[in-house]
Amino acid sequence: MSVVEIVTIVAGVSGVMFAGWRIAAYYAKLNADAHKALGDRIEANGHAIARVEGKVDTLIEMMKSRIAGVFLFAVAAVGLSPVEAAGQGGQRTPWGDPDLQGAYSFKTTTPLQRPESVGDKEFLTDEEVAAQEQAVIDRNLELLNAPPERTTAGGNVGAYNNFWMEAGTRSTGRTSIISEPRNGRLPAPTPAGQRRHAAHRAAFPINGPFDSWEDVELNDRCLTWLAGPPLLPTFYNNNVMLLQTPGHVVLHVEMVHGTRIIPLDGRPGLATDVRQWLGDGRGRWDGDTLVVETRNIRRTAANASIGGADPILLRASNGSPEDTITVTERFTRIDAGTLHYEFTIDDPATWTRSFSGELPLVALEPDEALYEYACHEGNYALPNILAGSRADEQAEAASR
């Protein structure tokens, strides 16, 4: 594993007629100059990287015995060999479909929404991309060498430290993942959407109280995290495996091992009253691009907030029975190691207009792999959260 990654990008010019050029230039920029810059930084920071890799190697060795066969089994289950699943066998599958298979990372330092501080600026310059990346590398090194901070019983014990975070150093070259509207920000909510979100926040504040397990976030319950749709990066494990058969595409994300099995045979969708956490997806080919349309995404009255990698609150509606969400995703192979990923979300009951985003899916290095995310093993979050809420109630009652 490597702590340092680099992707440089040619800044695009605005206008629809140059969109294709921007994408081509973006991926073509992974050239010898970029690799040389990466090598220089690795050499400069080698001592710190070696310390991190030593820790990571130890963790990986502990995990190998239990997960070595997990994904070989998954590949065999859909009739593919490991070589075919790696997406190295050419641009077409044996049955003639575009070959998108492989294991990819969608981590990026690019935020979902454009910071207001950059105004209408849509793309970063090469120099700005390099400066942002170096700032992330410098901060990682600073935190790696920082003295430990101790916590005390009864206080805020904090969360994972930076060692466990894996957001990468790579920028997409854009100022936001959101590409439409052109301001790079979520559109205004509808009045009904505003009321639902306000009621949701009032009914389920992030710090409780928690009367039952159904009041806490979906990721704390090990139900879903990062599986999409859409695929959006979070703190770590921003990895997805894409598998293909003649009639299906499988999207398997590392976090909470969420898996979407998507038919390609034109079958009708499920009845609208059959809701699933990951929705009901149907796929088709548009030339060499895989298009997946997902409906029937299950709504929840519990905390499906940003902690569950749902920063746009697709699943949080304070119990609204409406089925108005459609998520359209597009996967296009750019080169042997890169897919271009786009998504569009249309929810007229919540947003005043649809909105779209894009980011690259970059193939994992040969020595990297997806690992089992055994969410429930050693998961003390739920009993501790509920116990803490009961303790707060007892303390409040005793103070009266």
C-alpha positions in Angstrom: 0.0 0.0 0.0 1.2 3.5 -0.7 0.4 6.6 1.3 1.2 8.9 -1.6 -0.8 9.1 -4.8 -0.8 11.7 -7.6 -3.1 12.6 -10.4 -2.4 15.7 -12.4 -4.9 17.2 -14.7 -5.2 19.6 -17.6 -7.6 22.4 -16.8 -10.5 22.3 -19.1 -12.3 25.3 -20.7 -16.0 25.8 -20.2 -18.5 25.0 -22.9 -20.2 21.9 -24.1 -18.1 21.6 -27.3 -14.9 21.1 -25.1 -16.3 18.6 -22.6 -14.9 15.6 -24.5 -11.5 17.3 -24.7 -11.5 17.9 -21.0 -12.2 14.3 -20.1 -9.6 13.0 -22.6 -6.9 15.5 -21.4 -7.7 14.6 -17.8 -6.9 10.9 -18.2 -4.1 11.4 -20.7 -2.3 13.5 -18.1 -1.2 10.4 -16.2 2.1 10.5 -18.0 5.8 10.2 -17.3 6.0 13.6 -15.8 3.4 12.7 -13.2 5.2 9.5 -12.3 8.5 11.3 -12.0 6.9 13.8 -9.6 5.4 11.0 -7.6 8.8 9.3 -7.4 10.5 12.5 -6.2 7.9 12.8 -3.4 8.1 9.2 -2.4 11.9 9.6 -2.1 11.6 12.8 -0.1 9.1 11.3 2.3 10.4 7.8 2.2 11.1 7.6 6.0 7.5 8.4 6.9 6.0 6.2 4.2 8.1 3.2 5.4 6.7 3.7 8.9 3.1 3.7 7.6 3.7 0.7 5.3 5.2 -1.2 8.2 2.0 -0.7 10.2 -0.2 -1.5 7.2 1.7 -4.7 6.3 1.2 -5.9 9.8 -2.5 -5.3 9.6 -2.7 -7.0 6.2 -0.9 -10.1 7.3 -3.4 -10.4 10.2 -6.3 -10.3 7.7 -4.9 -12.5 4.9 -5.8 -15.9 6.4 -9.5 -15.0 6.7 -10.1 -13.1 3.5 -7.8 -14.6 0.9 -10.5 -16.6 -0.8 -13.5 -14.3 -0.4 -13.3 -12.5 -3.7 -11.9 -15.4 -5.7 -15.1 -17.1 -4.6 -17.2 -14.1 -5.7 -15.5 -14.1 -9.1 -16.0 -17.9 -9.6 -19.7 -17.5 -8.6 -20.4 -15.3 -11.6 -18.4 -17.5 -14.0 -15.2 -15.4 -14.4 -11.6 -16.2 -13.8 -9.5 -13.9 -11.6 -7.6 -12.7 -14.7 -10.9 -11.9 -16.5 -12.3 -10.1 -13.4 -9.2 -7.9 -13.2 -10.3 -6.3 -16.5 -6.9 -7.0 -18.2 -8.2 -9.2 -21.0 -9.1 -6.5 -23.5 -11.9 -4.0 -24.1 -14.6 -6.7 -24.8 -16.0 -9.5 -22.8 -16.1 -13.0 -24.4 -19.8 -12.3 -25.2 -19.1 -9.0 -26.8 -20.0 -6.4 -24.2 -17.6 -3.5 -23.3 -15.3 -4.9 -20.6 -15.5 -2.6 -17.5 -14.5 -5.3 -15.0 -11.9 -4.6 -12.3 -11.4 -3.3 -8.8 -11.4 0.5 -8.5 -10.9 3.3 -6.1 -13.2 6.3 -6.1 -11.4 8.3 -3.4 -10.7 11.9 -4.0 -10.0 15.1 -2.1 -12.5 17.0 -4.3 -15.5 18.0 -2.2 -19.1 17.1 -3.2 -20.0 20.8 -3.4 -17.9 23.7 -4.6 -16.6 25.9 -1.8 -18.1 29.3 -1.9 -14.6 30.8 -1.5 -13.7 29.8 -5.1 -16.8 31.5 -6.7 -17.6 30.3 -10.2 -14.3 28.6 -10.8 -15.0 25.1 -12.2 -11.6 23.7 -12.8 -8.2 23.9 -11.0 -5.0 24.7 -12.7 -2.2 22.1 -12.7 -0.4 24.2 -10.2 -3.4 24.3 -7.9 -3.9 20.5 -8.2 -0.2 20.0 -7.2 -0.4 22.4 -4.3 -3.6 20.8 -2.9 -2.0 17.4 -3.2 1.2 18.5 -1.5 -0.8 20.1 1.3 -2.6 16.8 2.0 0.7 14.9 2.0 2.3 17.5 4.3 -0.7 17.2 6.7 -0.6 13.4 6.7 3.1 13.5 7.6 2.5 16.1 10.3 -0.2 14.0 11.9 1.8 10.8 11.5 4.6 12.3 13.6 2.4 14.2 16.1 2.5 13.0 19.7 -0.6 11.0 20.8 -3.5 12.7 22.4 -4.9 10.9 25.5 -8.5 10.8 26.4 -10.1 10.5 29.8 -13.1 8.5 31.0 -16.3 10.5 30.8 -15.0 12.9 28.3 -15.1 13.1 24.5 -13.1 10.1 23.4 -13.0 11.3 19.8 -12.9 9.1 16.7 -10.3 7.4 14.5 -7.1 9.2 14.1 -5.7 10.1 10.7 -3.8 6.8 10.4 -7.1 5.1 9.6 -8.3 7.6 7.1 -7.9 6.9 3.4 -9.3 9.8 1.5 -6.3 9.8 -0.8 -4.4 12.8 -2.1 -5.9 12.8 -5.6 -8.0 15.7 -6.9 -10.3 15.3 -9.9 -9.1 18.7 -11.1 -12.6 20.1 -10.6 -13.6 22.3 -7.7 -16.5 20.0 -6.9 -17.8 16.5 -7.7 -21.1 18.1 -8.6 -20.9 19.2 -12.3 -24.5 20.3 -12.8 -25.7 22.9 -11.8 -22.7 24.7 -13.1 -22.2 26.4 -9.7 -21.1 23.1 -8.4 -23.6 23.0 -5.5 -26.8 21.1 -4.6 -29.9 22.8 -6.0 -32.4 24.5 -3.7 -34.8 22.1 -2.0 -38.5 22.3 -2.7 -40.8 23.7 0.1 -41.9 20.1 0.9 -38.3 19.0 0.9 -37.3 21.7 3.3 -40.2 20.7 5.7 -39.2 17.0 5.5 -35.5 17.7 6.2 -36.3 20.1 9.1 -38.7 17.6 10.6 -36.0 14.9 10.2 -33.3 17.0 11.9 -35.7 17.8 14.8 -36.8 14.2 15.2 -33.4 12.6 14.9 -30.6 15.0 16.1 -27.2 13.6 15.5 -26.4 13.4 19.3 -29.7 11.7 20.2 -31.6 10.8 22.3 -31.7 7.3 20.9 -34.7 5.4 22.0 -33.9 2.3 19.9 -31.5 1.0 17.3 -33.8 2.4 14.6 -32.9 5.9 15.7 -29.2 5.7 14.7 -27.5 6.0 11.4 -27.7 3.2 8.8 -23.9 2.6 8.9 -24.0 2.2 12.7 -26.5 -0.5 12.0 -24.3 -2.1 9.4 -27.1 -1.8 6.8 -25.5 0.3 4.1 -22.5 2.6 3.6 -21.0 3.7 0.3 -22.8 1.1 -1.8 -24.7 3.9 -3.6 -26.3 4.9 -5.7 -24.5 7.2 -6.3 -20.9 6.2 -5.4 -19.6 9.0 -3.2 -16.2 9.0 -1.4 -16.0 9.0 2.4 -13.3 8.5 5.1 -11.8 5.2 3.9 -12.4 2.0 1.9 -13.6 3.9 -1.1 -13.3 0.8 -3.3 -15.6 -1.0 -5.7 -15.4 -4.2 -7.7 -17.3 -4.4 -10.9 -18.1 -7.9 -12.3 -20.0 -8.8 -15.5 -21.9 -11.8 -16.9 -23.9 -12.0 -20.1 -27.0 -10.8 -18.3 -25.9 -8.9 -15.2 -23.5 -6.4 -13.8 -22.4 -6.6 -10.2 -21.2 -3.6 -8.2 -19.6 -4.7 -4.9 -18.3 -2.0 -2.5 -15.8 -2.7 0.3 -17.7 -0.8 3.0 -20.3 -3.0 4.7 -19.8 -5.3 1.7 -22.8 -3.8 -0.1 -23.6 -5.4 -3.4 -25.9 -4.4 -6.2 -26.8 -7.1 -8.8 -28.1 -5.3 -11.9 -30.0 -7.1 -14.7 -29.2 -6.1 -18.3 -32.0 -8.1 -20.0 -34.7 -5.4 -20.1 -36.9 -6.9 -17.4 -39.3 -4.6 -15.8 -38.5 -3.0 -12.4 -40.0 -4.2 -9.1 -43.4 -2.9 -8.0 -43.1 0.6 -6.5 -44.0 -0.7 -3.0 -41.0 -3.0 -2.9 -38.2 -0.8 -1.6 -34.6 -1.8 -1.0 -31.8 0.1 0.8 -29.8 0.1 -2.5 -32.8 0.5 -4.7 -33.8 -1.5 -7.7 -31.4 -1.1 -10.6 -31.7 -1.9 -14.3 -28.8 -1.6 -16.7 -28.4 -1.1 -20.4 -25.7 -0.2 -22.9 -25.5 3.2 -24.6 -22.7 2.4 -27.0 -19.7 1.6 -24.9 -21.2 3.2 -21.8 -23.0 1.2 -19.1 -26.1 3.1 -18.0 -27.8 2.1 -14.7 -31.1 3.5 -13.6 -32.2 2.9 -10.0 -35.6 3.5 -8.4 -37.4 2.1 -5.3 -34.7 3.4 -2.9 -36.0 2.8 0.5 -36.8 5.8 2.7 -36.1 5.9 6.4 -37.2 8.0 9.3 -33.9 7.3 11.1 -30.5 9.0 10.7 -29.4 8.3 7.1 -27.1 11.2 7.3 -23.6 12.0 6.2 -22.1 9.4 8.5 -23.8 6.8 6.3 -22.2 8.3 3.2 -25.5 9.9 2.2 -24.7 13.6 2.4 -27.5 14.4 0.0 -30.0 12.6 2.3 -31.5 10.5 -0.4 -32.8 8.0 2.1 -33.8 10.4 4.9 -37.3 11.7 4.5 -38.8 11.5 8.0 -41.0 8.6 6.9 -42.2 10.1 3.6 -43.9 7.3 1.6 -43.2 9.0 -1.7 -41.2 7.1 -4.3 -39.9 10.0 -6.4 -36.1 9.3 -6.6 -34.4 8.2 -9.8 -30.6 7.8 -9.9 -28.9 7.4 -13.3 -25.3 6.3 -13.4 -22.9 6.0 -16.4 -19.7 4.0 -16.5 -17.3 4.5 -19.4 -13.9 2.9 -19.8 -11.3 5.6 -20.6 -8.2 3.4 -20.6 -7.0 0.1 -19.1 -6.9 1.5 -15.6 -9.7 4.1 -15.5 -13.5 4.3 -15.7 -15.3 7.7 -16.0 -18.2 7.7 -13.6 -21.2 10.1 -13.8 -24.4 10.2 -11.9 -27.6 12.2 -12.1 -30.2 12.5 -9.3 -33.8 13.4 -10.0 -36.1 13.8 -7.0 -38.8 16.4 -7.8 -40.3 15.9 -4.3 -37.1 17.1 -2.7 -35.1 19.2 -5.1 -36.2 22.0 -7.5 -34.1 20.5 -10.3 -32.0 17.4 -11.0 -28.2 17.5 -10.4 -25.2 15.6 -11.6 -21.7 14.7 -10.6 -18.6 13.0 -12.0 -15.3 11.4 -10.8 -12.8 8.8 -12.0 -12.8 5.2 -10.9 -9.1 4.3 -10.8 -7.9 0.7 -10.9 -6.3 -0.6 -7.7 -2.6 -1.3 -7.8 -1.7 -5.0 -8.3 -0.7 -5.3 -4.6 -4.1 -3.9 -3.4 -7.3 -5.7 -2.9 -10.8 -5.4 -1.5 -11.1 -6.9 2.0 -14.0 -8.2 3.9 -15.7 -5.5 5.9 -17.1 -7.5 8.8 -19.2 -4.7 10.1 -20.9 -6.6 13.0 -17.8 -8.2 14.4 -16.7 -6.3 17.5 -19.3 -3.7 16.7 -20.0 -2.1 20.1 -21.5 1.0 18.6 -25.2 0.1 19.1 -25.1 -1.2 22.7 -22.8 1.7 23.7 -25.0 4.4 22.0 -28.1 3.0 23.6 -26.5 2.5 27.0 -25.2 6.1 26.9 -28.6 7.4 26.1 -30.1 5.5 29.1 -27.3 6.8 31.3 -28.1 10.4 30.2 -31.8 9.8 31.0 -30.9 8.4 34.5 -28.6 11.3 35.2 -31.3 13.8 34.2 -33.9 12.1 36.3 -31.6 12.1 39.3 -30.9 15.8 39.0 -34.6 16.7 39.4 
